[in-house]
Amino acid sequence: MPDTADAAAALLAATAQQGPGDTLRILLLVSMVGGALLAWFLLRGYRSGDTAGDETAADGTDTDRGRDANA
């Protein structure tokens, strides 16, 4: 059984020297989640409040005169 113990010790030593693999994997995952949250936060400001659609008359004039065009 000493071969198994030596092999296990060698495998454990090799996994300890893998480098920054786990750290980079976590960093990549956190960056992707953060990017998705940032995109959601920025794009939700472009959403218009009304879901009825564009209210224009047949001649192309705006029918909702009470709404501020700059809002």
C-alpha positions as CSV (number, residue, x, y, z in Angstrom):
1,M,0.0,0.0,0.0
2,P,2.9,2.5,0.1
3,D,2.4,3.1,-3.6
4,T,-1.1,4.3,-3.0
5,A,0.0,6.7,-0.3
6,D,2.8,8.0,-2.5
7,A,0.4,8.5,-5.4
8,A,-2.1,10.3,-3.2
9,A,0.6,12.5,-1.8
10,A,1.8,13.3,-5.3
11,L,-1.8,14.1,-6.5
12,L,-2.4,16.3,-3.5
13,A,0.9,18.2,-4.1
14,A,0.0,18.6,-7.8
15,T,-3.5,20.0,-7.0
16,A,-2.0,22.5,-4.5
17,Q,0.2,23.8,-7.3
18,Q,-2.5,24.3,-9.9
19,G,-2.2,28.1,-9.8
20,P,-4.9,30.7,-9.9
21,G,-7.5,28.5,-11.7
22,D,-10.2,28.7,-9.0
23,T,-9.6,32.3,-8.3
24,L,-9.9,33.2,-12.0
25,R,-13.0,31.1,-12.4
26,I,-14.7,32.9,-9.5
27,L,-13.5,36.3,-10.8
28,L,-14.9,35.5,-14.3
29,L,-18.3,34.4,-12.8
30,V,-18.6,37.4,-10.6
31,S,-17.7,39.7,-13.5
32,M,-20.4,38.1,-15.7
33,V,-23.0,38.4,-13.0
34,G,-22.0,42.0,-12.3
35,G,-22.1,42.9,-16.0
36,A,-25.6,41.4,-16.3
37,L,-26.8,43.3,-13.3
38,L,-25.2,46.5,-14.6
39,A,-26.8,46.1,-18.0
40,W,-30.2,45.4,-16.4
41,F,-29.8,48.5,-14.2
42,L,-28.8,50.8,-17.1
43,L,-31.3,49.4,-19.6
44,R,-34.3,49.6,-17.2
45,G,-34.0,53.4,-17.4
46,Y,-34.8,53.3,-21.2
47,R,-38.0,51.5,-20.6
48,S,-41.0,53.8,-21.3
49,G,-43.8,53.9,-18.7
50,D,-46.7,53.2,-21.1
51,T,-47.3,49.8,-22.7
52,A,-50.1,51.0,-24.9
53,G,-47.8,51.8,-27.8
54,D,-47.3,54.9,-29.9
55,E,-50.5,57.0,-29.9
56,T,-50.5,58.9,-33.1
57,A,-53.4,60.0,-35.2
58,A,-53.9,59.1,-38.8
59,D,-52.2,62.3,-39.9
60,G,-49.1,61.6,-37.8
61,T,-49.7,64.1,-35.0
62,D,-49.4,63.1,-31.4
63,T,-52.8,62.5,-29.7
64,D,-51.5,62.7,-26.1
65,R,-50.9,66.4,-25.7
66,G,-50.8,66.3,-21.8
67,R,-47.6,64.3,-21.7
68,D,-44.3,66.1,-21.6
69,A,-42.1,65.2,-24.6
70,N,-38.9,65.6,-22.6
71,A,-39.8,63.3,-19.8
